[in-house]
């Protein structure tokens, strides 16, 4: 089970602003809050509930005590203490295109692991709820077709924190919606990926050792031997 898979259940929350893509029924010159409130009353009705909403300038808004109920009955309900969106490209959204820039903060995410079948292995590691924060900050320059992913961070208790930053070229607004097409034209200029453990490795070692009836030292030695054997086999193959 990868860390990225473990936080996939909150993806619906991070896509809230982008759900406006393709929507043209809203008046032009709206603030980000106006746009979101229009969506909350239409396409997001029954999906997103919140206690209060406030503007952050003309291109941002914040939500408090958010509850996201995906249309898929098999998807879990996501609770979020607060959501803040800033620097939102409302012009592109109102034109039916994905926002070319956005800064998003999800603070206090709470998801029950029991509600997510794909995460049942987490219970064996002593993790019953996914508790954490997500941050996203990006800008796509349509003229130069350069995407600056300044920050994508996922920080969850008992799992750890992942920080990703990417600078890539050759990405048009059209390709932005089509990852397969973007992959064919993208030039990766720079990439930074950092993972900071928060007891996940220890939990895996403890559970793995118990399953194999070994001590943690023996389990670790076996795994290191497996890695060495795999590297040796790859070297011989080349």
N, C-alpha and C positions, 0 to 999 in steps of 0.2 A: 504494500500500500504506500503510494508516494504521498509526499506532503501536499503537492499540488492537487491530487485527487481529494484529499481530506477537506480542502477548502472550496471545492467546486460547488458545494451545496449553497454557498452564499453568492454565486455568480448572478442570480436573478436580481439580487439587491444592487449590485454594481452596475447593472444595465438599465436601471430605472430611467435616467435621463435620455438614454439612447432609444428608448421605446417610442419616442416622439418621431423617429425617422419615418418618413413616408406620410406624416400627418400634415395636411395643408389646410385644415378647417379652422385654424386659429388666425386671428388678426395679426398683421405685421406690427412691428415696433412694440412687442410685448417684452416685459422683463422675464427673467428666468423663472421667478416665482409665479407670474401670471401663466406662463406656459405650463409649469408643473401642475398648478391648480386646475387648469383646463383638462389636463391628462388625468388627474386624480378623479375627476368627475365623469370621465368617459372610459378610455381604454384601460385605466388602472383601477377602475371602480371594482371593489371586491378583491383586489390583489394587494393593494397597499393601503394600510390604515395608519394614522398618526395622530398624536395628541395636539401638536401645534406646528405651524409653519411660519417662518419669518424670512424676509428678504435679506440678502447680503449684497447690497448694491444692486445694480441693474442686471448683472450677469451671474447671480448666485442666490442660493436660498439654503435654509437649514430646516431640518425636521427633527422633532423630539418624540421619543417613545414610539418607534416605528415597528409595525408588524407586517411582514410580507408573507402572503399566502399564495403560492404559485398555483396556476390553473391545473397543473398535473396533480392528481390526487395522491400520487406516490412520492411527490416531492415534499420535503419537510417545511414547516412554518419557520421563518427566520425572524427573530426578535433583535432589534438594534436600538441601543440607547439614543443615538443621534446620528443623523446623516447631514453632511454639509457638502454643497456643490458650489464651486466658485469658478470664475473665468470660463463659463459655459458659452460656447459658440451658438447662440440662439438663432442667428441668421441662417446658418446651415441647417439646423434642425427644422426651422419653419419652411425651408426650401425643400424639405423631404430628404435631406442628406444627413449622414452621421456627423456629430459635432467634431470639428477639427481640433478643438482644444477643450480641456476640462481638468479641473482639480477636484478630486472626490475623497472624502474621508468618511469611513464607516467606523463608529466607535461603539464598543460594547455589544458585539455580535454574540448571540446566544442561540445555539442549535442543539437539539437533543440528538445524540448519536443513535439512539434507539429508533429514531424516525427515518434513518437513512440506511437501507439494507446494505449498500456497498461499503459502509463503514462499520460493519458488525465486528470486524477484527479489532477495532479500537477499544471495545469493552474488555477484551482480553489484556489490554495494556493498562487498564484502570482508568480509561478516559471515557466518561459517560456524556459529556457535553463539550461542544466546540465553543470556546470562549475566547474572543480576541478582537482585533482591529484590522481593517484593510485601508490602504491608501493608494490612490492612483493620481498621477499627474502627467499629462502628455500634451503635445502640440504637433499637428501635422501642417506643414507649409505646402499648400497646393501648388504654388509657383515653382518651388525647388524640389517638391516631392520628397522632402526630408521629414522623417518622423523622429521626434525627440521624446522618448519615453523617459522622462526625468525620474520617475519613481513608480514602482509597483511593489508594495510591501504587504506582506501577510504575516501577522504576529498572533499566534494562538498559544494559550496556556497548555503546557505539557507537550507541545509539539515543537515549538521554536519559531524563529522569524526568518523570513526570506525577503531579501531586497534585490530587486532587478532594475537595471537601468540600461537602456538601449538607444543607440543613435543609428538610424538606418536610412538609406536613400532608395530612390526608385519606387516610392509608394504613392500612387495617385489616390485621390479621394474615392474613385471607383474601386480600386484594388483594396482599399481600406475595409470594405465590406466583404471582400472575397479573399480569405487567407491563402487559398490555393493559388490564385492568380498573383497575389502579392509575393508569394514564395519564389515565383519564377523570375520576377524582376527586381527583387530586393537586393541591395548591396549593404552588407553589414559593416558599418564604420567602427563601432565600438560596442562592447557589451560588458556589463559588470553584474556578477551574481554572487550573493553572499548568503550563507545559511548559518544561523546561530542556534545551537541546540538548546532545548529547554527540557532536559531529562528524557527526550524521546529515545535516544540511542540506548540509554541505560534501561529503559522500559523494554525495548526490543531484546536486548541481551538477556535480561532477567526472564522474560517470557520464553525466549528461544531455548535457553539453558534448561528451564523447567520442563519444556516439552520433550527435549532429548535426554533428560535425566542426567545432565552433566553440570559441573560447576560453571560459573560464568567465565572463569579463566580458560577452562577447556573449550567452551563454546567459542570464545574469541579466537583461540589458537586454531581451531578447525576452520573458522571463517577466513582467517588470514591465509591459511594453507590453500583453501579453495581459490582465493584471489591469485596467489602466486602460481598455482597450477594453471589457471585460466590465462594469465599473462604469458606463461611459458608456452602454452599451446598456441596462442596467437602469434608469438614470435616464430615458432617453427613453421606455422602455416604461411607466413610471409616470406 
